[in-house]
Amino acid sequence: MSGGGMESVARPASSGGGTNGKHTRERCRYFQMPLHYPRYARADYEIMPEWKLDCLLKEYGLPISGDVEQKRKYAMGAFLWPH
């Protein structure tokens, strides 16, 4: 028994061999909801570098467009809860 659980359903089977680039492309085709909600404060988003915002938005299947300020506003709107 392999114990693959949900992971075996969410990811396509590898064709074997292949290069790391091919494996990366295969994984990027399918969205898999991350297990944890981001736990960043407003101050964290305000200083977060653009590459990290891109990774965060991509991880949650959200659009990665606009300049860094637009991405920050989008991330804060998506992940920060009003008090």
Kinemage of the C-alpha trace (Angstrom):
@kinemage 1
@onewidth
@group {chain A} dominant
@subgroup {mainchain}
@vectorlist {calphas} color= white
{ca met a 1} P 0.000 0.000 0.000
{ca ser a 2} L 1.509 3.348 -1.032
{ca gly a 3} L -0.442 5.716 1.279
{ca gly a 4} L -0.683 8.355 -1.477
{ca gly a 5} L -4.032 9.731 -0.268
{ca met a 6} L -5.437 12.763 -2.078
{ca glu a 7} L -2.080 13.600 -3.629
{ca ser a 8} L -2.385 10.706 -6.043
{ca val a 9} L -5.675 12.140 -7.305
{ca ala a 10} L -4.514 15.765 -7.574
{ca arg a 11} L -1.298 15.202 -9.538
{ca pro a 12} L -0.941 13.581 -12.928
{ca ala a 13} L 1.145 10.466 -13.145
{ca ser a 14} L 4.726 11.074 -14.216
{ca ser a 15} L 5.717 9.648 -17.566
{ca gly a 16} L 9.023 8.575 -16.054
{ca gly a 17} L 12.498 9.811 -16.830
{ca gly a 18} L 11.906 13.368 -17.961
{ca thr a 19} L 13.767 16.477 -17.035
{ca asn a 20} L 13.150 18.684 -14.063
{ca gly a 21} L 11.684 21.323 -16.391
{ca lys a 22} L 9.102 18.879 -17.696
{ca his a 23} L 8.151 17.886 -14.158
{ca thr a 24} L 7.740 21.562 -13.231
{ca arg a 25} L 5.525 22.236 -16.254
{ca glu a 26} L 3.323 19.253 -15.387
{ca arg a 27} L 2.868 20.436 -11.816
{ca cys a 28} L 2.016 23.980 -12.910
{ca arg a 29} L -0.860 22.808 -15.107
{ca tyr a 30} L -2.996 21.660 -12.184
{ca phe a 31} L -4.170 23.766 -9.256
{ca gln a 32} L -3.958 22.154 -5.850
{ca met a 33} L -5.275 24.197 -2.924
{ca pro a 34} L -2.559 24.786 -0.334
{ca leu a 35} L -3.209 23.303 3.093
{ca his a 36} L -2.643 26.509 5.062
{ca tyr a 37} L -4.040 30.025 4.762
{ca pro a 38} L -1.285 32.667 4.570
{ca arg a 39} L -0.575 34.221 7.959
{ca tyr a 40} L 0.931 37.538 7.008
{ca ala a 41} L 0.062 40.888 8.601
{ca arg a 42} L -0.616 44.051 6.624
{ca ala a 43} L 2.937 45.229 7.417
{ca asp a 44} L 4.330 42.009 5.897
{ca tyr a 45} L 2.485 42.595 2.610
{ca glu a 46} L 3.595 46.227 2.501
{ca ile a 47} L 7.297 45.244 2.450
{ca met a 48} L 6.985 41.898 0.647
{ca pro a 49} L 9.157 41.729 -2.503
{ca glu a 50} L 7.381 41.304 -5.825
{ca trp a 51} L 8.753 37.779 -6.429
{ca lys a 52} L 7.287 36.615 -3.119
{ca leu a 53} L 3.915 38.169 -3.922
{ca asp a 54} L 4.002 36.407 -7.299
{ca cys a 55} L 4.710 33.063 -5.631
{ca leu a 56} L 1.972 33.558 -3.050
{ca leu a 57} L -0.659 34.545 -5.600
{ca lys a 58} L 0.347 31.709 -7.924
{ca glu a 59} L 0.220 29.197 -5.076
{ca tyr a 60} L -3.431 30.076 -4.460
{ca gly a 61} L -4.359 30.168 -8.149
{ca leu a 62} L -4.868 33.935 -8.173
{ca pro a 63} L -3.979 36.255 -11.054
{ca ile a 64} L -0.445 37.631 -11.200
{ca ser a 65} L -0.819 40.837 -13.170
{ca gly a 66} L -0.142 44.514 -12.700
{ca asp a 67} L 2.661 46.294 -10.940
{ca val a 68} L 3.940 45.441 -7.474
{ca glu a 69} L 1.542 47.871 -5.740
{ca gln a 70} L -1.469 46.349 -7.510
{ca lys a 71} L -0.299 42.866 -6.485
{ca arg a 72} L 0.112 44.016 -2.864
{ca lys a 73} L -3.400 45.485 -2.799
{ca tyr a 74} L -4.824 42.341 -4.366
{ca ala a 75} L -3.032 40.052 -1.900
{ca met a 76} L -4.150 42.147 1.074
{ca gly a 77} L -7.726 42.140 -0.192
{ca ala a 78} L -7.669 38.393 -0.712
{ca phe a 79} L -5.897 37.299 2.461
{ca leu a 80} L -6.453 39.929 5.177
{ca trp a 81} L -9.682 39.756 7.133
{ca pro a 82} L -11.227 42.990 8.436
{ca his a 83} L -11.341 43.263 12.221
